[in-house]
Amino acid sequence: MQNYKQQQQHPFRLDGFNPPFELKGTEEGPSTLPRAHTCFHQLVLPNYTSKSNMVEKLTKALDYADRAGFQFL
């Protein structure tokens, strides 16, 4: 919970995007897939329990998006 509140106050940003790219946390559980808000350059990540769990969920989300016809540059 503390990490989520810290991320909400100080989201991670990358320069060069308008609006800036942000990584945001959410209170959703580790079984939830990440979400993207492409118009706002945001990637919303649940509080995963491990790096391998995060990689698994990101890979699954990208696979689902690819099957739906979204393209990644």
C-alpha atoms as an extended CHARMM CRD file, in Angstrom:
* protein
*
        73  EXT
         1         1  MET       CA              0.0000000000        0.0000000000        0.0000000000  PROA      1               0.0000000000
         2         2  GLN       CA              2.8190000000        2.4210000000        0.8300000000  PROA      2               0.0000000000
         3         3  ASN       CA              4.4880000000        1.8420000000       -2.5730000000  PROA      3               0.0000000000
         4         4  TYR       CA              1.1900000000        2.5710000000       -4.3340000000  PROA      4               0.0000000000
         5         5  LYS       CA              0.7720000000        5.8840000000       -2.5040000000  PROA      5               0.0000000000
         6         6  GLN       CA              4.3770000000        6.8650000000       -3.2640000000  PROA      6               0.0000000000
         7         7  GLN       CA              3.9290000000        6.0420000000       -6.9530000000  PROA      7               0.0000000000
         8         8  GLN       CA              0.7410000000        8.0860000000       -7.1280000000  PROA      8               0.0000000000
         9         9  GLN       CA              2.5830000000       11.0880000000       -5.7150000000  PROA      9               0.0000000000
        10        10  HSD       CA              5.7550000000       10.6080000000       -7.7790000000  PROA      10              0.0000000000
        11        11  PRO       CA              5.0770000000        8.5450000000      -10.9120000000  PROA      11              0.0000000000
        12        12  PHE       CA              8.0900000000        7.4330000000      -12.9370000000  PROA      12              0.0000000000
        13        13  ARG       CA              8.4820000000        9.6560000000      -16.0240000000  PROA      13              0.0000000000
        14        14  LEU       CA             10.5350000000        9.4740000000      -19.2320000000  PROA      14              0.0000000000
        15        15  ASP       CA             11.4830000000       12.6620000000      -21.0620000000  PROA      15              0.0000000000
        16        16  GLY       CA             10.6280000000       13.3500000000      -24.6870000000  PROA      16              0.0000000000
        17        17  PHE       CA              6.9270000000       12.4770000000      -24.6470000000  PROA      17              0.0000000000
        18        18  ASN       CA              4.1050000000       14.9840000000      -24.7000000000  PROA      18              0.0000000000
        19        19  PRO       CA              2.4270000000       14.2850000000      -22.3740000000  PROA      19              0.0000000000
        20        20  PRO       CA              5.3250000000       12.6010000000      -20.5180000000  PROA      20              0.0000000000
        21        21  PHE       CA              5.3850000000        8.7750000000      -20.2840000000  PROA      21              0.0000000000
        22        22  GLU       CA              4.3630000000        7.5270000000      -16.8380000000  PROA      22              0.0000000000
        23        23  LEU       CA              4.5510000000        4.2310000000      -14.9830000000  PROA      23              0.0000000000
        24        24  LYS       CA              1.8110000000        4.1650000000      -12.3710000000  PROA      24              0.0000000000
        25        25  GLY       CA              0.9730000000        1.6890000000       -9.6540000000  PROA      25              0.0000000000
        26        26  THR       CA             -2.4350000000        0.3440000000       -8.7600000000  PROA      26              0.0000000000
        27        27  GLU       CA             -3.8860000000       -1.4490000000       -5.7570000000  PROA      27              0.0000000000
        28        28  GLU       CA             -5.1360000000       -4.3160000000       -7.9410000000  PROA      28              0.0000000000
        29        29  GLY       CA             -3.8250000000       -7.7710000000       -7.1170000000  PROA      29              0.0000000000
        30        30  PRO       CA             -0.8800000000       -9.5730000000       -8.7270000000  PROA      30              0.0000000000
        31        31  SER       CA             -3.1700000000      -11.7290000000      -10.9010000000  PROA      31              0.0000000000
        32        32  THR       CA             -4.2690000000       -8.6200000000      -12.8380000000  PROA      32              0.0000000000
        33        33  LEU       CA             -2.7430000000       -7.7720000000      -16.2110000000  PROA      33              0.0000000000
        34        34  PRO       CA             -1.1350000000       -4.3640000000      -16.7110000000  PROA      34              0.0000000000
        35        35  ARG       CA             -3.1280000000       -1.6610000000      -18.4990000000  PROA      35              0.0000000000
        36        36  ALA       CA             -2.0120000000        1.0280000000      -20.9070000000  PROA      36              0.0000000000
        37        37  HSD       CA             -3.5780000000        4.4050000000      -21.5730000000  PROA      37              0.0000000000
        38        38  THR       CA             -1.9100000000        5.1700000000      -24.8780000000  PROA      38              0.0000000000
        39        39  CYS       CA             -3.4060000000        8.6510000000      -25.3320000000  PROA      39              0.0000000000
        40        40  PHE       CA             -1.8350000000        9.6660000000      -22.0250000000  PROA      40              0.0000000000
        41        41  HSD       CA              1.3870000000        7.6120000000      -22.3590000000  PROA      41              0.0000000000
        42        42  GLN       CA              0.6250000000        5.6860000000      -19.1660000000  PROA      42              0.0000000000
        43        43  LEU       CA              1.3960000000        2.1100000000      -18.1830000000  PROA      43              0.0000000000
        44        44  VAL       CA             -0.4710000000        1.0000000000      -15.0580000000  PROA      44              0.0000000000
        45        45  LEU       CA              1.1420000000       -1.8900000000      -13.2070000000  PROA      45              0.0000000000
        46        46  PRO       CA             -0.4270000000       -3.8540000000      -10.3540000000  PROA      46              0.0000000000
        47        47  ASN       CA              1.6940000000       -4.5700000000       -7.2930000000  PROA      47              0.0000000000
        48        48  TYR       CA              3.3090000000       -7.7880000000       -8.5070000000  PROA      48              0.0000000000
        49        49  THR       CA              4.8690000000      -10.1200000000       -5.9610000000  PROA      49              0.0000000000
        50        50  SER       CA              8.0260000000      -10.7600000000       -8.0030000000  PROA      50              0.0000000000
        51        51  LYS       CA              9.8810000000       -9.6750000000      -11.1030000000  PROA      51              0.0000000000
        52        52  SER       CA              9.0900000000      -13.0010000000      -12.7990000000  PROA      52              0.0000000000
        53        53  ASN       CA              5.3570000000      -12.4890000000      -12.1060000000  PROA      53              0.0000000000
        54        54  MET       CA              5.5550000000       -9.0030000000      -13.6470000000  PROA      54              0.0000000000
        55        55  VAL       CA              7.3930000000      -10.3070000000      -16.7340000000  PROA      55              0.0000000000
        56        56  GLU       CA              4.8080000000      -13.0900000000      -17.1250000000  PROA      56              0.0000000000
        57        57  LYS       CA              1.8780000000      -10.6360000000      -16.9630000000  PROA      57              0.0000000000
        58        58  LEU       CA              3.5180000000       -8.0960000000      -19.2970000000  PROA      58              0.0000000000
        59        59  THR       CA              4.2940000000      -10.8500000000      -21.8120000000  PROA      59              0.0000000000
        60        60  LYS       CA              0.7250000000      -12.1460000000      -21.6230000000  PROA      60              0.0000000000
        61        61  ALA       CA             -0.7070000000       -8.6380000000      -22.1140000000  PROA      61              0.0000000000
        62        62  LEU       CA              1.5200000000       -8.0420000000      -25.1540000000  PROA      62              0.0000000000
        63        63  ASP       CA              0.5220000000      -11.4240000000      -26.5900000000  PROA      63              0.0000000000
        64        64  TYR       CA             -3.1900000000      -10.6480000000      -26.1490000000  PROA      64              0.0000000000
        65        65  ALA       CA             -2.7500000000       -7.2240000000      -27.7560000000  PROA      65              0.0000000000
        66        66  ASP       CA             -0.8420000000       -8.7500000000      -30.6800000000  PROA      66              0.0000000000
        67        67  ARG       CA             -3.6080000000      -11.2930000000      -31.2690000000  PROA      67              0.0000000000
        68        68  ALA       CA             -6.1630000000       -8.4550000000      -31.2190000000  PROA      68              0.0000000000
        69        69  GLY       CA             -4.2560000000       -6.7170000000      -34.0200000000  PROA      69              0.0000000000
        70        70  PHE       CA             -2.4110000000       -3.9860000000      -32.1430000000  PROA      70              0.0000000000
        71        71  GLN       CA              1.0610000000       -3.2020000000      -33.4590000000  PROA      71              0.0000000000
        72        72  PHE       CA              4.0660000000       -2.2430000000      -31.3880000000  PROA      72              0.0000000000
        73        73  LEU       CA              6.8780000000       -0.0800000000      -32.7220000000  PROA      73              0.0000000000
